[in-house]
Amino acid sequence: MLDYFLTEEQRMMVETAKEIAEKKIVPVRAEYDENQTFPNDVFKVIADADLTGVYIPEEYGGCAGDTPIMNMCLVTEELSKACGGISLAFAGSALGALPVILSGSDEQKKRWLPRVASGTLAAFGITESDAGSDAASMRTTAVKDGGDYIVNGSKMFITNGGEAELYSIFAMTDKNKGARGCSCFVLEKGMPGFEFGKKEDKMGIRASATRELVFQDCRVPAGNMLGREGSGFMTAMKTFDNSRPGVGSQALGIAAGALELAVDYARQRKQFGRPIIANQGLQWMLADMAMQVEAARALIYATARWIDSGAKRPTGPSAMAKCFASDVAMKVAIDAIQIFGGVGFTKEYPIEKYARDAKITQIYEGTNQIQRDEIALALIKEAARK
Amino acid sequence: MHIAVCIKQVPDTTEVRINPETNTLVREGVKSIVNPFDAYAIEEGVRIRERLGEGKVTVVTMGPPQADSALREAIAVGADEAVLLCGRAFAGADTWATSLTLALAMRKLRPDVVLAGKQAIDGDTAQVGPGISCHLDWPQACYVSKIRDIRKGEAIVECLMETGKEVLAVELPAVLTVVKEINEPRLPSFKGKLRARKAVIAVWDDQAIGADPEKIGLKGSPTAVNRIFSPPRRGGGEMIAAASAGDAAKLLVAKIKELRIA
């Protein structure tokens, strides 16, 4: 509804993504969700349309211009309006590439980013069975051996797991140093000792692959380490600062898509001889949904633009964007089902999927409880500086 | 290889509405698009260039200045250059004059092959593509569903027939019109859209293609549309209500006899 004064390039990215969403995602979303089909075909269309390069600098094969995070958010939002699961192939790949963008050397960027920009799928691996919100207690280790590191351990709930070619993974190079003993490595699918474990059967985002990564004496060249030894945790935190508005955008897309469907349905559905949208009670529900969606969008865009302007530590606003938008997505999607009534509860209509897809956005890349911790911490730090 | 693709901008509707008062197409409020069949021709042109690893695709249309947007859409999905044949002299052309105009543009462009959709969804004549080949005295292959092989001087194509497929070896340059079975057109890419926005589109008038003013546009058109009309809607049928199928059949037979149908 509002005009956010996007650049002409950004409007073209949005148009491109919108056409893909309508023509390539909407027709397959129910089937891919039901069968948990990974959207390799759709991701290829996204890549062929150059959208996999929107967050990657020109010198590394992308087309980010000065606004990589804003571009990533806009494309994620548009794709997520059609399907929050299929869009995650794109968003999860961006998350996997961010550590390289943020902490990679020029040589490393030249090695991996042009591939990502042209459609090689990437993934990000930090979570372990005993290291979820408490990421610093991870058990995966990387032990130096000559010019290599030997990686052992496992990662779980990895988005794009098994499908991606490139993996930014985190492992302890020095267990005694806690968070300062964590390092980040880029692993490629097919490296000996790098296997895939269980694929999760999930409530939502079912077209996305969520899988375990298993490392058994996996030999990784030292040249695949991003940044210096022990800088992994910083890389992870910087990555989240940049990626959380992206999760927010996925949530925003789900919310905006659900709202649009709800308005359309309420205009069509007749009871007591008139469309149900003629009822003021329902109008007020839609008005509340629209306010929430627009507020989420404004917060995400403002945060993304601030990050793109070179913000040093955007942790607070970044957490707000993710947390607010994902809470909005959950609320709006559930209310949209209410507007659909009985049919909204069936799989005949696409709306129930929006609610199932929305739920994860409140959980991953830091639960919304963790986001609130981050926001409070930012508040305290700011107050202490006064 | 130089591939020319002839396209047409048409109203975005498969049900072209006709104003019964004026017998003209209702264009108000209807978005313009690239004729869907021409989209397959553009895609095939781009695929030929990609397959050969060399060459260029030039897209050509005859139309008003607004047809510029159709050419830019073609560039967004991979065409390299575009020519808009635009001028008062071209206005009101029938299929003969239109195909002559396009043929003159082809003579100037000198492509190795000309592609077009089998027909446009507004006029539905399927005459302009073959017409171009006749004016140029080049070979034609229509309803092409596959280009098996193409190289300088020759193409092997499969044409869709009512009862099967015909495989033709066509000497180039030739005009090929394509059907939707030939490919699945790609969606425009972001960089394609950027290129389309910046592209400089050549605009040629009648003089630029050396056209005889008597042979183009309304003047050069041997045919004229006398009347366009929507056939009157047929009235609703009569439902036969009866207790059983047998009774209904008897009633039906009685009706048929009464109306002397049989």
Interface residues (C-beta under 8 A of the other chain):
Chain A: E8 E9 M12 M13 E15 T16 E19 I20 K23 K24 V45 D48 A49 D50 L51 V54 C63
Chain B: R186 L187 P188 S189 F190 K191 G192 K193 L194 R197
